[in-house]
């Protein structure tokens, strides 16, 4: 008699070929641990389909066999949503899981400069999307430091944001068409990219932010934006957070060219300086913050930016650049923060604990006070930075021995302040127990009903976005689903 795991591997191999089904522990290892090293699990196999039809056939087989599917592309997630749950390799009492890797979905096509749109497979990196746009004299409305490994599919699934949200919005606003596969193998969506698509369900809106729980994204039709010839970057040291918020208000009011405005606290700036073995371009006062502003336009925005800075109170020092190499040096103190934190975590031997939250901008000070108190209480080191215009602060805790204790101190205050427990990294499995802080019981129930309508066997990413009391995927009998009803 063939055991269950062997049956799963055979079924997957028949669909995608033996070479694209990874079963050896050393082959699976990189897919079974997330970027932080904090979240890990085990799977029966890593399966790498190459076409939407293969994804459809694979999901049909997984639904029939009662296999859970965790979709993964760049594996840059920080909340455990893109790796298998612990103990899910098909052992006794465990629900078998496969990792559905989208790395072979790497094609870019149909770039149309008139409509300013492009079609990207789900496994295309943000950097490759950006390169294709720039080769056509255009640009992407989304950018962030993990651009070389993070993918289009993952960015849509988590509704990622990054540095340009102040100008263009999050990933959801950039998706004008999507192709996706439901758990039963049904292919849905369109890549036509019609601006006035108003018939029925808008699949991009439904799927964006669903974290792999409603469908597997295979491709998307994405917006492009103008490529600006003139970009000016400033790294400014400010006396305090109040000065930074005043500068934000002035920049939004007076700078039509405002492309991004980021905030870095001294702890993060010092860590990058040490990591790069380079002094920071500006010295930040002990109670101050650093702000990185980028302005981009078809005409040089430097004079307008200078005028805003000259009128701003509390500006202790500035470093400004317009040329590529010098701008790159300034931006390194923003883009290399995550690398620097990872290096420090490796040296300490404890994975970084990351809380990606957002609050109204006027409440950032209260948030930081809460996070610092939590770090002190639990013996951790706080390294904060974020996106100022959205009130989105990435709270990184080094040497965090009690992450749940930290989250229990911080996330209820985030909710109390009218904020969100996840601003762009997703909820994953890391924050499910706090979902009730920001969503009512009725909303959570509605979420589950939508989810089970599209995926009645809880095949797709079980455990992610599942609040306490949600349907237990392990309790669902796949045999209760009539195969004759599958397409």
Phi, psi and omega in degrees: 000132182283129178286166189297317181297319178297320178298320179296313181296318179297317180297316180294318181296324179294335182270314187249352183095148184304320187291345180253018173239108185263121184240339181288143183306320182289333177286324183279338193306315183293341180266346187262357179232137182280177186299325183281339186083359182276327184248130182205159177199197180222152182225162176292318183197158168257123184246131186240083177292161180239352180222162178296324178297319177297320176299316180300312181295322181294317180293323175301315181294318181295320177297319181294323184269358180073035182260133174281147183237123174250114181276138184215144176233272182281343183055044176258010182296155185237005184233018175075012183277347185249010178235156181297151176291153181302136176071034183249029183268013175095015176288178183301127178082354182257149175276124181296146183227143167244151168266122178266100184275130181259018186294336179280349179274081190233021183270146174237134184209171170053048174285122183239110183287337179289313178274349183055056180221159179209150177255128180233136170294160185297332182271003177292133179285159176300323180296320180290322173301316181295316180298316180298319179296314184291330176295337178263008179081016180240192182209173177259145180278356180236136176205142174201171191297329182275024187302331184282345180236328178293147187244165178301314181299316179293322179294323177290316184299327180257001185051052183297160182239280182092203192277340188260013181300326180301334181258321190237350182091181183277184184299326180305322181288347184262351185265110180258357176191151181213147171243130184211164182236127177282170185299330181273007178096356179292131177266127184232164174097181182210149177250020181292327178072031181289128181293331182247049174278105187237011185268113172066210182297134174264099188301321178302319181293322181289319188276326181300127180088001183273357171056040175075014183264343183253329184192164173261116179285129177250332179200162179213147171263123191239149175290151166239162182228169180299147171264121184268138182284334186240122178230129177240132181240135175231138169249112185246137172264128181241153185295327184196175181295324179302320178295322179296320179291325176294320178295320177302313181300317180293319181296318181291327182282325191249346186246096175294344180269004184299120184253326177198153175211112187244155180237137181227124177277157186306325180302317180289318180298318180295322180295318178295317179302316178294317182297319181273354184053043182221131177298146176297144182297336178226153176262122183268132177302153184308321179260013186263187178219161172253143178234132175253121179243135172237132175240135182224137182198173176282343173239157186297119181271005188300316182298316179296320179293318177302318182296320179295317180294322181295327182274348186280143176271149173081014177275111184274327181194155177220151170229123186238142179216146175237340180271157185305303183299317181292320176299320179300322179295319178292316183292338178300330180284353170256310188287339184261009180297313183297319176301316182296320178295318179298319179296317179295322179293320178297319180295326182275340180084006180237125179302146176295140172255123188243127172245113180259104187230167175217143177224163172307141189303329179290350182254007183299320181299316178297319178301314181295321177300317180295316182294320178295318179297320179294319178298316179297317184296326185252013174069031181250169177247125183267130176233097184258147170200172179173195185252106193296316186297332182261002184063024184266112181244129174269109181265107182256124182249113175274149179058040182273101180278340183229073183298323179295325176296319178296312180299321179295333176280323190269312191295322175299326177290321175304313179297317180300327180279359181085023183260194180232146182281351176214120182262327179202352180267350182093172178268320180056220172259347187289330189239013185299324184291349179253006180303324182294347178288333185238357177226137180289164178301322179294319178295317180294322177294318178297320177302314181293323180293321176296317183297314182287336175294322180273337185217072187296338179264008180051046180286321190269115173048053178300142181097332179278132182061017177265109179283158178306131182098353177290167180302131178281113183302327182291342182270354182276131180268108181298337178293343179286346178270120182286117181300334181293342179272350179281147182291000000 
